[in-house]
Amino acid sequence: MKQFISFDSVIAIIALCFSAPLIGEENKITAEQKADGWVALFDGSTLKGWHATTQTGHSSASGHKTGGRWVIENGAIIGSQDIPGNGGILLTDELFGDFEVSLEMNNDFGPDSGLFLRCDEKGASYQAMIDYHVGGNLMGFYGEGALGGKPHVFNFSFLKQPGQIKIEADNKGAKPVVAFPMSAEEWPKFWVHGQWNELRARIVGNPPHITTWIKGVKFMDWTETEKRHPDKGGIGLQVHGGGDYTKQFVRYRNIRVKRLEPVK
């Protein structure tokens, strides 16, 4: 028996095809962004321009040095441990000096990640923190790897849920330069778990001046007091080693960078 699709059904299917965004459309630079100097770092469909470094301490589970698992799904970079405990850093092939980087994040609440600034192959980096887990924070500042963990500065930490936070007046001996820009009660309306939210960081000079934003609101502003890292490095995304995070994922898209003139 032959079955026919109605004319109305055909029209509905065509309308859906034209109305639904194509994979990768959310990763394209607008004309306004291009005119402002922004360049896409992720094409939405491949890892061209990126590589997983196997030289960091996050990629060392039982000698299994792969840099973690990084794949493309639905126009986003998806990262996870490939075996329990084995993470890594996905790093740009290109090196950057003074720049601003922006991305959208939709991570599971649990994995420890980060946005690495001027990162080397061993993972030494100035890190804009994406510690999206209990006790963690977003867009604080941390010296990764050879930078020794110092300074370790943030102005809030997560409680049991991503909508529950504790505002920090002092942490690890370093006070946040920027006061927390809202009340703890306002946070769940500002940051919506399960949706794409924008994170942005800027690094200029050496010793560097580092600024971070969440959805356009400034969260951290920090200036180092000494030069202790090279002037250039890669931009990295992290899946932390340790534990078992093979079934929890970090997700990033709309990754773009703007080179800035060196500070005189």
Secondary structure, 3 states (H helix, E strand, C coil): CCCCCCHHHHHHHHHHHHHCCCCCHHHCCCHHHHHCCEEECCCCCCCCCEEEECCCCCCCHHHCCCCCEEEEECCEEEEECCCCCCCEEEEECCCECCEEEEEEECCCCCCEEEEEEEECCCCCEEEEEEECCCCCCEEEEEEEHHHCCCCEECCEEECCCCCCEEECCCECCECCCCCCCCCCCCHHHHCCCCCCEEEEEEEECCCCEEEEEECCEEEEEEECCCCCCCCCEEEEEEECCCCCCCCCCEEEEEEEEEECCCCC
